[in-house]
Amino acid sequence: MILTAYIYPIQASWKWGGGFLDAAGFLDFAGSTVVHSVGGWAALAGAIVLGARTGKYGPGGRVNPFPGSNLALATLGMFILWLGWFGFNGGSQLAMGTIGDVADVRRWS
């Protein structure tokens, strides 16, 4: 809730809506930098707060390997992410092409 209610709107306003990054000429295709930087910093903060998994390290800092938990679910998750990535980027390219076509028509008419 804190991320979506406070952190994301503040960080997004830096680029969208005439923020300081927008004024500096920062280019952000389809919001990828704005969206992914918030997620990356939030993940880093979460990893720092939570720390290592219980049982990951033994006495003297020895690393205990964790076997994969469910290969079928991991594979399904990979395909869901791939499909979402493909659809999002394809849609973004389509939108950019459409906007570009309109701009070209207006420029030459």
Contacts in CASP RR format, 6 or more apart in sequence:
PFRMAT RR
TARGET T0000
AUTHOR 0000-0000-0000
METHOD contacts of the structure
MODEL  1
MILTAYIYPIQASWKWGGGFLDAAGFLDFAGSTVVHSVGGWAALAGAIVL
GARTGKYGPGGRVNPFPGSNLALATLGMFILWLGWFGFNGGSQLAMGTIG
DVADVRRWS
3 38 0 8 1.000
3 42 0 8 1.000
7 38 0 8 1.000
7 42 0 8 1.000
8 38 0 8 1.000
11 34 0 8 1.000
11 37 0 8 1.000
11 38 0 8 1.000
12 34 0 8 1.000
12 38 0 8 1.000
13 19 0 8 1.000
14 20 0 8 1.000
14 21 0 8 1.000
14 22 0 8 1.000
14 34 0 8 1.000
15 21 0 8 1.000
15 22 0 8 1.000
15 26 0 8 1.000
15 28 0 8 1.000
15 31 0 8 1.000
15 33 0 8 1.000
15 34 0 8 1.000
16 22 0 8 1.000
16 34 0 8 1.000
21 28 0 8 1.000
26 33 0 8 1.000
28 34 0 8 1.000
29 92 0 8 1.000
29 96 0 8 1.000
30 88 0 8 1.000
30 89 0 8 1.000
30 92 0 8 1.000
30 96 0 8 1.000
53 66 0 8 1.000
55 64 0 8 1.000
56 63 0 8 1.000
56 64 0 8 1.000
56 66 0 8 1.000
57 63 0 8 1.000
57 64 0 8 1.000
58 64 0 8 1.000
68 74 0 8 1.000
END
